[in-house]
Amino acid sequence: MRTYIALLRGVNVSGRKKINMAELRELLKTFDFQDVKTYIQSGNVIFKSKEASILQLETTIKDGIAENFGFVVPVFVKTCDEIAAIIRESPFKKQEDLEANRIYYTLLQTEPSKNFLASLRQEDYPNELFSIRSNCVYLNCLNGAGKAKLTNNTIERKLKVEATTRNHKTMLKLLDLSQ
């Protein structure tokens, strides 16, 4: 069995698309997932599965949520190694920024087209630094995420891909819980 981390996009935000994490854990156990754990209420799940196909895992979770909770949410499944690599490859490593909770990872469902990437790279967002890799947009929100203009929704719109964002502390905690 392999350990995976699933990130659900847009659940339990502003009272919309509510999913009780205990109910989500029980649902995932029905798919023969083992050691299912959730972290905070924003749709972070650690689990073990014999299934090797990431696409199949994402589809199973997405379809299960639609059937049991009545709405569709994007689901991103990553291996522990993938999460570790995403964290390791971050260009933003200043301790001051990490401790101030300024560092965010916007994980991309698919690789965006080169044209969309080039266009976004040309944009300037005051008090926001960003770097784009094939599967992640790294953000350093110097004035905090609450004031940021380069949001998850903006990234999705500009790159034409589904995305989900987590802060540095959450990414580290998910990796820790998966060990």
N, C-alpha and C positions, 0 to 999 in steps of 0.2 A: 504494500500500500504506500501511496505517495501522499505527502501533505500539500494542501493547496490553500490559497487565500482568495476568497471571493469578495469583491467590492461591488456593492449595489449602488447604482446612481440615483440620487434624488428621493430616498425614502426618509420618512419621518422629518421632513423639512416643512416648517410653517403649517403643520397640521395636515399636510397632504401626503398621500400614499403611505399611510400608516401601516407598519408591520411590527407586531410585537415580537421581540427577539426570541422569547421562549417558544412561541408558535413557529417561528422560522426554523429554529433548531430542530423541533419535532418534525417539521416538514422534510428537512434535509435528511434526517435519519431514515425516512421512508424510502429514500433513494439508495439506501445501503451505504451512506456515508458514515464514517466512524469518527469518534472523538470530536464531535461538532461543538465549536465554541463560538460565541459572538463577542465582539468588543464594542462598547458603547452602542448607542441606538441608531447609528447612521448607516447600518448595513455593512458591517465588516464581519466576515465569517472565516474561521479556520476549520478545516476538516481534512479527513483522510479518505481516499477513494482508490479502488483498484483501476478505475477508468483512467486511461492514459491520454485521451483526447480532450484538450482544453475546450475546443468548440462544442463537443458533446456535453461536457460539464456545464458550460455556460447555457446551452440550450435547455438542458434538464432543469437547471435552477430557474431560468427565466420562465419556462412553461409552467413549472410548479407554482411559482408566485402568481402568474396570471390566473391559473385555475383556482388556487386556494384563496387569494387575496383580491382578485378581481381587477387587477391592473398590470400593465407591462412596465418593467424597469430594465434599463440596460444592466447587464451583469458582466463583470470583468473577472476572470479567473487567472491567477498567476501562481507560479511555483514559488517556493521560498527562495530558490536561487535567483529567480527573476526579480523578486522584490529586493533582495540583497544587492543585486547588480544595479538596479535603478537608484538605490540609495548611494551606493559606492560611486556611481558615475555623476553624481550631482556636482555641478561646478560651484555651488554655494556651500562652503564649509566653514565660514567664520563662526567661531563659537558664540560671539555676540549675537549674530543673526539667528543661530539655532536656538539659543536660550530665550531670545525674544519672540520666538514662535513666528518668524517671518518667512520661513522656508516651506514651500508647498510643491507637491508633485501632481501634475495633471496627466494621468495615464490615458493614453489614446487606444481606442479599440482596434483601429487599423492604421496603417501608415498613410499619412496624408499625401496628396499629390505634391510634386516638387513645386508647381506653380503656387499653390496655396501656402506652402512652407516659405517660399521666397517672399511672398507678399507679406506674411506676418512678420518675418524677420526684419522687414523694412520699417515696421511701425515703431513708434516711440510712446511709451507710457511713463509719464513723470512719476518718480519715486517707486518705479517697479523695474526690476531687472529680470530678464528671462533668457533662457537658453533652450533650444529645441533639439531633441534627439528623435530618432525614428518612432519611439513608442512613448515618449514622455516630454512634457513641457515643464521645465524646472522654473519655479518662480521665487523671487525674493521680493516680498512686499514690504518695502522700507517703512511705510506708514501703517502697516497692518492690512490683513486681508479684507477687513470691513470697508476700507476706503479704496481698495484696488479696482481698477477699471478692466484689467486683463483677467476676467473671471472665467470660470468653467464654461458658462454659456457663450461668452465671447470667443473663447478658443474653439468650441464646437462649431459656432457659426462661421468663423474665418477659415478653419481647416476642413470643414465639411465631414467631420468624423464625430462619433460619440466619444465622450470623455468623462472621467470622474476624478475629483481632486481630493487629496488627503494631505494633512500637514505632516511635518517631519516626525513629530512625536508619535503620531498615530502609526506611521509607517514603521518606526522602530518597535513600537509595542506589538504590532501585528507579527513582525519578524520574530520577536522574542516569544510570543505565545505559540508560534508555529514550531519552535525547537523542542 
